[in-house]
């Protein structure tokens, strides 16, 4: 809460460890597109709350722990790849959306998988505690296919299952898939295919009981959108060379999808 931040002189940021390029560790430090948005929120807190010496602490979260950590007040904001959904809004608050993703699937090239129907009788992976699980189940029902659903403990684990061949497809947000592919041993072995199962806005997740925090977070996101800083951050993380752990460099070469262009043109905190 803003009160706790003032009292302690510290803000605690929840981050992901392998959600390239939104929120991942580089030499032990969390970096990424969502982390840049959170850094802008921190600057707004410093300025508007008159806390020039505000300290920042970082705490790693997973898909399963991120909501409980926000609710318990262990983190003040979560800077990752969290879908702003109406259902989650019952438990937490979200800033104005700073990203929009399209849920599709990553497969090995040459696997001849292009649609949900091609998955019949095969193993399909998604990450535990994520919204993609729901969409793949709906897609299976509509296409009347029978697949074996397996779960990864995080995105890196899910992708490793496609790499190893124990699952033929990984359903996830397109940008996360693009990041994992860029970081794979042989990026050219994989592709993103299939229908857009869902279009999902991401927001910075906040504690539901703190209207002042939301106001400050929204102000920071809005300023980034209006000043063009959001588009610059996108170019920096999605269309330029970025550093990965171990001295590796990659470029996602991932142009902005139509859904994100629309979200930047018409900012809102609407959930799906």
PAMIRO-127646 format. One line per 3 residues: number of its first residue (from 1); for each residue x, y, z of N, C-alpha, C, CB. Coordinates in steps of 0.1 Angstrom, whole numbers, plus 5000, padded with zeros to 4 digits. Glycine has a CB too. Layout:
% PAMIRO-127646
NUM) X:Y:Z:X:Y:Z:X:Y:Z:X:Y:Z ~ ...
% end
This chain:
% PAMIRO-127646
1) 5008:4988:5000:5000:5000:5000:5009:5012:5000:4990:5000:5012 ~ 5003:5023:4995:5010:5036:4995:5015:5040:5009:5002:5047:4989 ~ 5006:5038:5019:5010:5041:5033:5022:5033:5037:4998:5038:5042
4) 5022:5020:5034:5034:5011:5038:5046:5016:5031:5030:4996:5035 ~ 5045:5019:5018:5056:5024:5010:5062:5037:5017:5052:5027:4995 ~ 5054:5046:5021:5058:5058:5027:5065:5055:5041:5046:5067:5030
7) 5059:5046:5049:5064:5043:5062:5078:5036:5061:5055:5033:5069 ~ 5079:5027:5051:5092:5019:5050:5102:5026:5041:5089:5005:5045 ~ 5098:5035:5033:5107:5041:5023:5112:5031:5013:5119:5047:5030
10) 5104:5020:5011:5107:5009:5002:5095:5005:4994:5114:4997:5010 ~ 5097:5002:4981:5086:4996:4973:5091:4982:4969:5083:5005:4961 ~ 5082:4972:4970:5086:4958:4966:5080:4955:4953:5082:4948:4977
13) 5088:4951:4943:5084:4948:4930:5085:4933:4928:5092:4955:4919 ~ 5073:4927:4924:5073:4913:4921:5076:4911:4906:5059:4906:4924 ~ 5085:4901:4903:5089:4900:4889:5090:4885:4885:5103:4906:4887
16) 5091:4882:4872:5092:4868:4868:5107:4865:4865:5083:4866:4855 ~ 5110:4852:4864:5124:4849:4862:5127:4845:4847:5128:4837:4871 ~ 5116:4841:4840:5119:4836:4826:5109:4841:4816:5120:4821:4826
19) 5102:4852:4819:5092:4857:4809:5099:4868:4800:5080:4864:4816 ~ 5108:4863:4791:5115:4871:4782:5105:4876:4771:5127:4864:4775 ~ 5105:4889:4767:5113:4900:4772:5106:4909:4782:5118:4908:4760
22) 5096:4904:4788:5088:4913:4798:5095:4914:4811:5074:4907:4799 ~ 5099:4903:4816:5104:4902:4830:5112:4890:4832:5092:4903:4840 ~ 5125:4892:4832:5134:4880:4833:5147:4885:4840:5137:4874:4819
25) 5155:4875:4844:5167:4878:4851:5179:4879:4841:5170:4867:4861 ~ 5186:4890:4843:5199:4892:4835:5210:4894:4845:5198:4903:4824 ~ 5219:4885:4847:5229:4886:4857:5223:4888:4871:5240:4897:4853
28) 5213:4881:4874:5206:4882:4887:5197:4894:4889:5217:4882:4897 ~ 5196:4903:4879:5188:4915:4881:5176:4914:4871:5196:4928:4878 ~ 5164:4917:4877:5152:4916:4868:5152:4928:4858:5139:4916:4876
31) 5150:4924:4845:5149:4935:4834:5137:4931:4825:5163:4935:4827 ~ 5134:4940:4816:5124:4937:4806:5114:4949:4804:5117:4925:4810 ~ 5105:4946:4794:5095:4956:4790:5086:4960:4802:5087:4951:4778
34) 5081:4950:4809:5072:4952:4820:5080:4959:4832:5065:4939:4825 ~ 5093:4955:4833:5101:4961:4844:5103:4976:4841:5115:4953:4845 ~ 5104:4979:4828:5106:4994:4824:5093:5002:4828:5108:4995:4809
37) 5081:4995:4826:5069:5002:4830:5068:5004:4845:5056:4993:4825 ~ 5073:4994:4853:5073:4995:4867:5083:5005:4872:5076:4981:4874 ~ 5094:5006:4865:5104:5017:4868:5098:5031:4866:5117:5015:4859
40) 5089:5032:4856:5083:5045:4854:5073:5048:4866:5075:5045:4841 ~ 5066:5037:4871:5057:5038:4882:5065:5043:4895:5049:5025:4885 ~ 5077:5036:4896:5085:5040:4908:5089:5055:4907:5098:5031:4908
43) 5093:5060:4895:5096:5074:4894:5084:5083:4898:5100:5077:4879 ~ 5072:5079:4894:5060:5086:4897:5058:5086:4912:5048:5081:4890 ~ 5060:5075:4919:5059:5074:4933:5069:5083:4940:5061:5059:4938
46) 5081:5083:4935:5092:5092:4941:5088:5107:4940:5105:5090:4934 ~ 5083:5110:4928:5079:5124:4926:5066:5128:4934:5077:5127:4911 ~ 5056:5121:4931:5043:5125:4937:5041:5123:4952:5032:5117:4930
49) 5049:5113:4957:5048:5111:4972:5060:5118:4979:5048:5096:4975 ~ 5068:5125:4971:5079:5132:4976:5089:5123:4984:5075:5144:4985 ~ 5092:5112:4977:5102:5102:4983:5114:5100:4974:5094:5088:4985
52) 5122:5110:4973:5134:5109:4963:5143:5098:4966:5141:5122:4964 ~ 5143:5093:4979:5153:5082:4982:5146:5069:4983:5160:5085:4995 ~ 5134:5068:4977:5126:5055:4977:5135:5043:4973:5114:5056:4969
55) 5136:5033:4981:5144:5021:4978:5135:5011:4971:5150:5015:4990 ~ 5141:5003:4961:5133:4993:4954:5139:4979:4958:5134:4995:4939 ~ 5129:4971:4962:5133:4957:4965:5126:4948:4955:5129:4952:4980
58) 5133:4937:4951:5127:4928:4941:5124:4914:4947:5136:4926:4929 ~ 5112:4908:4943:5109:4895:4948:5103:4887:4936:5098:4896:4959 ~ 5109:4875:4934:5105:4867:4923:5091:4860:4926:5115:4856:4920
61) 5083:4860:4916:5070:4853:4917:5068:4844:4905:5058:4863:4918 ~ 5058:4834:4907:5055:4825:4896:5040:4827:4892:5058:4810:4899 ~ 5035:4820:4882:5021:4821:4878:5012:4818:4890:5018:4812:4866
64) 5016:4808:4898:5008:4804:4909:5009:4813:4922:5012:4790:4913 ~ 5021:4819:4924:5023:4827:4936:5020:4842:4935:5037:4826:4941 ~ 5019:4847:4922:5018:4861:4920:5006:4868:4927:5018:4865:4906
67) 4994:4862:4926:4982:4868:4932:4982:4867:4947:4969:4861:4927 ~ 4985:4855:4953:4986:4855:4968:4997:4865:4973:4990:4841:4972 ~ 5008:4867:4966:5018:4876:4971:5013:4891:4971:5031:4875:4962
70) 5005:4894:4961:4999:4908:4960:4989:4909:4971:4993:4911:4946 ~ 4980:4899:4973:4970:4900:4983:4975:4901:4997:4961:4888:4982 ~ 4986:4894:4999:4993:4894:5013:5000:4907:5015:5002:4882:5014
73) 5002:4915:5005:5010:4927:5007:5025:4925:5007:5006:4934:5019 ~ 5029:4913:5003:5044:4910:5002:5050:4917:4991:5046:4895:5001 ~ 5043:4920:4980:5048:4928:4969:5038:4940:4967:5050:4920:4956
76) 5043:4951:4962:5034:4963:4960:5029:4963:4945:5041:4976:4963 ~ 5036:4957:4936:5031:4956:4922:5038:4944:4916:5034:4969:4914 ~ 5031:4939:4906:5037:4927:4899:5039:4931:4885:5028:4914:4900
79) 5052:4929:4880:5056:4934:4867:5060:4921:4859:5068:4944:4868 ~ 5050:4916:4852:5053:4903:4845:5045:4902:4833:5050:4891:4854 ~ 5037:4892:4831:5029:4889:4820:5015:4884:4825:5036:4878:4810
82) 5009:4893:4833:4997:4889:4839:4985:4895:4832:4997:4893:4854 ~ 4976:4886:4827:4964:4890:4820:4955:4897:4829:4957:4878:4813 ~ 4950:4909:4825:4940:4916:4832:4927:4910:4829:4941:4932:4828
85) 4922:4902:4838:4909:4895:4835:4899:4900:4845:4910:4880:4836 ~ 4886:4900:4841:4875:4904:4850:4875:4895:4862:4862:4903:4842 ~ 4878:4882:4861:4877:4873:4872:4888:4877:4882:4879:4858:4867
88) 4900:4880:4877:4911:4883:4886:4909:4897:4893:4925:4884:4879 ~ 4901:4905:4887:4898:4918:4893:4890:4917:4905:4890:4927:4883 ~ 4884:4905:4908:4877:4903:4920:4887:4902:4932:4868:4890:4920
91) 4900:4899:4928:4910:4897:4939:4921:4907:4939:4917:4883:4937 ~ 4923:4913:4927:4934:4923:4926:4930:4934:4917:4947:4916:4921 ~ 4939:4945:4917:4936:4956:4907:4946:4956:4896:4936:4969:4915
94) 4944:4962:4885:4953:4963:4874:4954:4978:4870:4949:4955:4862 ~ 4967:4981:4866:4969:4995:4860:4963:4995:4846:4984:4998:4859 ~ 4963:5006:4840:4960:5007:4825:4968:4997:4818:4962:5022:4820
97) 4963:4990:4809:4970:4979:4801:4982:4985:4794:4960:4972:4792 ~ 4993:4978:4796:5006:4982:4789:5010:4973:4778:5017:4983:4800 ~ 5002:4962:4776:5006:4953:4766:4993:4945:4762:5017:4943:4770
100) 4993:4939:4750:4982:4930:4746:4988:4918:4739:4971:4937:4738 ~ 4985:4906:4743:4991:4895:4737:4980:4887:4730:4998:4886:4747 ~ 4984:4878:4720:4975:4869:4713:4980:4855:4716:4975:4872:4698
103) 4971:4847:4722:4974:4833:4725:4975:4824:4713:4965:4828:4736 ~ 4986:4818:4710:4988:4809:4699:4996:4797:4704:4994:4816:4687 ~ 5002:4789:4694:5010:4778:4699:5023:4777:4692:5003:4765:4696
106) 5033:4773:4700:5047:4771:4695:5048:4756:4692:5058:4776:4705 ~ 5053:4753:4680:5056:4739:4676:5069:4738:4669:5044:4734:4666 ~ 5074:4725:4668:5086:4723:4660:5083:4724:4645:5092:4709:4663
109) 5092:4731:4638:5090:4732:4623:5090:4718:4618:5101:4740:4617 ~ 5081:4716:4608:5081:4702:4602:5072:4693:4609:5095:4696:4601 ~ 5065:4698:4620:5056:4689:4627:5042:4688:4620:5055:4694:4642
112) 5040:4697:4610:5028:4697:4603:5016:4701:4612:5025:4684:4596 ~ 5018:4708:4623:5007:4712:4631:5004:4726:4628:5010:4710:4646 ~ 4992:4729:4624:4988:4742:4620:4975:4747:4627:4986:4743:4604
115) 4968:4737:4631:4955:4740:4637:4952:4731:4649:4943:4739:4627 ~ 4942:4735:4657:4938:4726:4668:4935:4712:4664:4926:4733:4676 ~ 4928:4711:4652:4924:4697:4648:4936:4688:4646:4917:4699:4634
118) 4948:4694:4643:4960:4686:4641:4966:4681:4654:4971:4695:4634 ~ 4960:4684:4665:4965:4680:4678:4959:4667:4683:4963:4691:4688 ~ 4949:4662:4676:4942:4650:4680:4951:4639:4684:4932:4645:4669
121) 4949:4634:4696:4957:4622:4701:4971:4626:4705:4958:4612:4690 ~ 4974:4639:4706:4988:4643:4710:4989:4650:4724:4994:4652:4699 ~ 5001:4651:4729:5003:4658:4741:5005:4673:4739:5015:4652:4749
124) 4998:4681:4747:4999:4695:4745:5002:4701:4759:4986:4701:4739 ~ 5012:4711:4759:5016:4716:4772:5012:4731:4774:5031:4715:4774 ~ 5008:4735:4786:5007:4749:4789:5012:4750:4804:4992:4754:4788
127) 5014:4763:4808:5020:4765:4821:5010:4765:4832:5028:4778:4821 ~ 5013:4758:4843:5004:4758:4854:4999:4772:4859:5011:4751:4866 ~ 4987:4773:4862:4982:4786:4868:4981:4797:4858:4991:4791:4878
130) 4980:4794:4845:4978:4805:4835:4965:4804:4828:4990:4804:4824 ~ 4961:4815:4821:4948:4816:4815:4947:4807:4802:4944:4830:4812 ~ 4958:4804:4796:4958:4797:4784:4952:4783:4785:4973:4795:4779
133) 4952:4777:4796:4947:4764:4799:4932:4764:4795:4948:4760:4813 ~ 4925:4774:4799:4910:4775:4796:4908:4775:4781:4904:4788:4803 ~ 4916:4783:4774:4913:4785:4759:4916:4772:4752:4922:4797:4754
136) 4927:4765:4756:4930:4753:4749:4919:4743:4751:4944:4747:4753 ~ 4913:4742:4763:4902:4733:4765:4890:4737:4757:4898:4733:4780 ~ 4887:4750:4756:4876:4754:4747:4879:4751:4733:4874:4769:4748
139) 4891:4753:4728:4895:4750:4715:4894:4735:4711:4909:4755:4712 ~ 4898:4727:4721:4897:4712:4719:4882:4708:4718:4903:4705:4731 ~ 4874:4714:4726:4860:4711:4725:4853:4714:4712:4852:4718:4737
142) 4857:4727:4707:4851:4731:4695:4856:4723:4683:4854:4746:4692 ~ 4869:4719:4683:4874:4711:4672:4872:4697:4674:4890:4714:4671 ~ 4866:4693:4685:4863:4679:4689:4875:4670:4688:4852:4673:4680
145) 4886:4675:4694:4898:4667:4694:4900:4662:4709:4910:4675:4689 ~ 4908:4652:4709:4911:4646:4722:4926:4647:4724:4906:4632:4724 ~ 4931:4656:4733:4945:4657:4735:4948:4654:4750:4950:4671:4732
148) 4961:4651:4752:4966:4649:4766:4972:4662:4770:4977:4637:4767 ~ 4966:4668:4781:4971:4681:4786:4982:4678:4796:4960:4689:4792 ~ 4994:4684:4794:5004:4683:4804:5008:4698:4808:5017:4676:4798
151) 5014:4699:4820:5017:4713:4825:5031:4714:4828:5008:4715:4837 ~ 5037:4726:4825:5050:4730:4829:5049:4738:4842:5058:4737:4818 ~ 5060:4737:4850:5059:4745:4862:5062:4760:4860:5070:4740:4872
154) 5069:4763:4849:5070:4777:4844:5072:4776:4829:5082:4784:4851 ~ 5073:4788:4822:5073:4788:4808:5085:4781:4802:5073:4803:4803 ~ 5096:4782:4809:5108:4776:4804:5107:4760:4804:5121:4780:4812
157) 5100:4756:4814:5098:4741:4816:5088:4736:4805:5092:4738:4830 ~ 5077:4744:4803:5068:4740:4792:5074:4740:4779:5056:4751:4792 ~ 5083:4750:4776:5089:4750:4762:5099:4738:4761:5097:4763:4761
160) 5106:4735:4772:5115:4724:4772:5108:4711:4768:5122:4722:4786 ~ 5095:4710:4771:5088:4698:4768:5086:4697:4753:5075:4697:4775 ~ 5084:4708:4746:5082:4708:4731:5096:4705:4725:5077:4722:4726
163) 5106:4711:4731:5120:4709:4726:5124:4694:4727:5130:4718:4735 ~ 5120:4688:4738:5123:4674:4740:5114:4664:4733:5123:4670:4755 ~ 5103:4670:4728:5093:4661:4720:5083:4654:4729:5101:4651:4712
166) 5083:4657:4742:5073:4651:4750:5059:4657:4749:5078:4650:4765 ~ 5059:4669:4743:5046:4676:4739:5048:4682:4725:5042:4687:4750 ~ 5038:4682:4717:5039:4687:4703:5037:4702:4702:5030:4679:4694
169) 5029:4707:4712:5026:4722:4711:5026:4728:4725:5013:4724:4703 ~ 5030:4740:4726:5029:4748:4738:5020:4760:4735:5043:4752:4743 ~ 5008:4760:4742:4999:4771:4741:5003:4782:4751:4984:4767:4743
172) 5005:4794:4745:5009:4805:4754:5008:4818:4747:5023:4803:4760 ~ 5010:4829:4754:5010:4842:4748:5021:4844:4738:5011:4853:4759 ~ 5017:4849:4726:5027:4850:4715:5041:4855:4718:5021:4858:4704
175) 5041:4866:4727:5053:4872:4730:5062:4863:4739:5051:4886:4737 ~ 5056:4856:4747:5064:4847:4756:5069:4836:4747:5055:4840:4767 ~ 5061:4831:4738:5066:4820:4729:5078:4826:4720:5055:4815:4719
178) 5076:4838:4715:5087:4844:4707:5100:4845:4715:5083:4858:4702 ~ 5099:4849:4728:5110:4850:4737:5117:4837:4739:5107:4856:4750 ~ 5109:4826:4741:5115:4813:4744:5121:4808:4731:5104:4803:4749
181) 5115:4810:4720:5121:4805:4707:5134:4812:4705:5111:4808:4695 ~ 5135:4826:4707:5147:4833:4705:5158:4828:4713:5144:4848:4707 ~ 5155:4823:4725:5164:4818:4735:5167:4803:4733:5159:4821:4749
184) 5161:4796:4724:5163:4782:4722:5177:4779:4716:5152:4776:4713 ~ 5181:4766:4718:5194:4763:4712:5194:4766:4697:5198:4748:4715 ~ 5184:4761:4690:5183:4764:4676:5169:4771:4673:5184:4751:4667
187) 5169:4784:4674:5156:4791:4672:5149:4787:4659:5159:4806:4672 ~ 5156:4785:4648:5150:4782:4635:5142:4769:4635:5161:4781:4625 ~ 5144:4761:4646:5136:4748:4646:5122:4750:4650:5143:4739:4656
190) 5118:4762:4655:5104:4764:4660:5097:4775:4653:5105:4767:4675 ~ 5083:4774:4654:5075:4784:4648:5062:4786:4656:5072:4781:4633 ~ 5056:4798:4655:5044:4801:4661:5033:4800:4651:5044:4815:4668
193) 5023:4791:4654:5013:4788:4644:4999:4788:4651:5016:4774:4638 ~ 4989:4785:4642:4975:4783:4647:4967:4795:4649:4976:4776:4660 ~ 4955:4794:4652:4946:4805:4653:4949:4813:4666:4931:4800:4654
196) 4944:4825:4666:4945:4833:4678:4934:4829:4687:4944:4849:4675 ~ 4938:4822:4698:4927:4816:4707:4921:4827:4716:4933:4805:4716 ~ 4929:4837:4719:4924:4847:4728:4933:4860:4726:4923:4842:4742
199) 4927:4871:4728:4935:4884:4728:4934:4889:4743:4929:4894:4718 ~ 4946:4890:4749:4946:4893:4763:4954:4905:4767:4952:4881:4771 ~ 4948:4915:4774:4956:4927:4778:4964:4923:4791:4946:4938:4781
202) 4976:4929:4792:4984:4927:4804:4983:4941:4811:4999:4923:4801 ~ 4982:4940:4825:4983:4952:4833:4993:4949:4844:4969:4956:4839 ~ 4998:4960:4850:5006:4958:4862:4997:4955:4873:5015:4972:4865
205) 4999:4944:4880:4990:4940:4890:4993:4947:4903:4991:4924:4892 ~ 4982:4951:4910:4983:4959:4922:4973:4954:4933:4980:4974:4919 ~ 4975:4959:4945:4966:4955:4956:4952:4962:4954:4972:4958:4970
208) 4942:4954:4955:4928:4959:4952:4924:4970:4962:4918:4947:4953 ~ 4928:4970:4974:4924:4979:4984:4930:4993:4984:4925:4973:4997 ~ 4938:4996:4974:4946:5008:4974:4944:5017:4962:4961:5005:4976
211) 4933:5025:4963:4930:5034:4951:4941:5044:4948:4917:5042:4954 ~ 4948:5048:4958:4959:5058:4955:4970:5052:4947:4965:5064:4968 ~ 4973:5039:4950:4984:5032:4943:4980:5031:4928:4987:5019:4949
214) 4967:5027:4926:4962:5026:4912:4963:5039:4904:4948:5020:4912 ~ 4959:5049:4911:4959:5063:4905:4973:5066:4900:4954:5073:4915 ~ 4983:5064:4909:4997:5067:4906:5002:5058:4894:5006:5066:4918
217) 4999:5045:4895:5003:5036:4885:4997:5039:4871:5000:5021:4888 ~ 4984:5043:4871:4977:5047:4859:4984:5059:4853:4962:5049:4861 ~ 4987:5068:4862:4993:5081:4857:5006:5078:4850:4995:5091:4869
220) 5014:5069:4856:5027:5066:4850:5026:5059:4836:5036:5057:4859 ~ 5016:5050:4836:5014:5042:4823:5009:5052:4812:5004:5030:4825 ~ 5000:5060:4816:4994:5070:4807:5005:5079:4801:4983:5078:4814
223) 5014:5084:4810:5025:5093:4806:5034:5086:4796:5033:5098:4818 ~ 5036:5073:4798:5045:5065:4789:5038:5064:4775:5048:5051:4795 ~ 5025:5062:4775:5018:5060:4763:5018:5074:4755:5003:5056:4765
226) 5014:5084:4762:5013:5098:4756:5026:5103:4751:5007:5108:4766 ~ 5037:5100:4758:5050:5106:4754:5057:5098:4743:5059:5107:4766 ~ 5052:5086:4740:5058:5077:4730:5068:5068:4737:5065:5086:4720
229) 5070:5069:4750:5080:5060:4757:5076:5046:4756:5081:5065:4772 ~ 5063:5043:4756:5058:5029:4755:5062:5023:4742:5043:5029:4757 ~ 5060:5030:4731:5064:5025:4718:5080:5023:4717:5060:5034:4707
232) 5087:5032:4723:5102:5031:4724:5106:5019:4732:5108:5044:4730 ~ 5099:5016:4743:5102:5004:4751:5099:4992:4743:5094:5004:4765 ~ 5088:4992:4736:5085:4980:4727:5096:4978:4717:5071:4983:4720
235) 5100:4988:4710:5111:4986:4700:5124:4981:4707:5114:5000:4693 ~ 5127:4986:4719:5139:4982:4726:5139:4967:4729:5141:4991:4738 ~ 5127:4962:4734:5127:4948:4739:5122:4938:4728:5117:4948:4751
238) 5114:4942:4719:5109:4933:4709:5115:4933:4695:5094:4935:4708 ~ 5121:4945:4692:5126:4946:4678:5141:4951:4678:5118:4956:4671 ~ 5148:4949:4688:5162:4952:4689:5170:4941:4696:5165:4966:4696
241) 5183:4940:4694:5190:4930:4701:5189:4932:4716:5205:4930:4697 ~ 5187:4921:4724:5186:4922:4738:5196:4912:4744:5172:4920:4744 ~ 5200:4915:4756:5210:4906:4763:5202:4895:4770:5218:4914:4773
244) 5207:4883:4770:5202:4872:4778:5213:4867:4787:5196:4860:4769 ~ 5209:4859:4797:5219:4854:4806:5229:4846:4799:5212:4846:4818 ~ 5241:4847:4804:5252:4839:4798:5259:4846:4786:5247:4825:4794
247) 5257:4859:4785:5263:4866:4775:5257:4865:4761:5278:4862:4774 ~ 5246:4858:4760:5239:4856:4748:5231:4868:4744:5229:4843:4748 ~ 5230:4871:4731:5222:4882:4726:5212:4876:4716:5230:4893:4719
250) 5200:4882:4716:5190:4878:4707:5181:4889:4702:5181:4866:4713 ~ 5174:4888:4692:5164:4898:4687:5151:4890:4684:5170:4906:4675 ~ 5141:4894:4691:5128:4887:4689:5122:4890:4675:5118:4891:4700
253) 5126:4902:4669:5120:4906:4657:5105:4904:4656:5126:4897:4645 ~ 5099:4909:4667:5084:4907:4669:5077:4920:4667:5081:4900:4682 ~ 5071:4922:4655:5064:4935:4653:5052:4936:4662:5060:4937:4639
256) 5047:4948:4665:5036:4950:4674:5023:4945:4667:5034:4966:4677 ~ 5016:4937:4675:5003:4931:4669:4992:4942:4669:4999:4919:4677 ~ 4982:4939:4661:4971:4949:4660:4965:4953:4673:4961:4944:4650
259) 4963:4942:4681:4956:4944:4694:4964:4954:4703:4955:4931:4702 ~ 4977:4954:4703:4985:4963:4711:4985:4977:4705:5000:4958:4712 ~ 4985:4978:4692:4984:4992:4685:4971:4998:4690:4984:4990:4670
262) 4960:4991:4690:4947:4996:4695:4948:5000:4709:4936:4985:4692 ~ 4954:4992:4718:4955:4995:4732:4963:5008:4735:4961:4984:4740 ~ 4973:5011:4726:4981:5023:4728:4973:5035:4723:4994:5022:4721
265) 4965:5033:4712:4957:5044:4707:4945:5047:4716:4952:5040:4693 ~ 4940:5037:4723:4928:5039:4732:4931:5032:4745:4915:5033:4725 ~ 4939:5039:4754:4943:5033:4766:4931:5030:4776:4953:5042:4774
268) 4931:5019:4782:4921:5016:4792:4926:5005:4802:4908:5011:4785 ~ 4918:5003:4813:4922:4993:4822:4912:4982:4822:4923:4999:4837 ~ 4905:4981:4810:4895:4971:4809:4901:4957:4808:4887:4973:4795
271) 4894:4947:4815:4899:4933:4816:4890:4925:4806:4899:4928:4830 ~ 4895:4913:4804:4887:4904:4795:4879:4894:4804:4896:4897:4785
% end
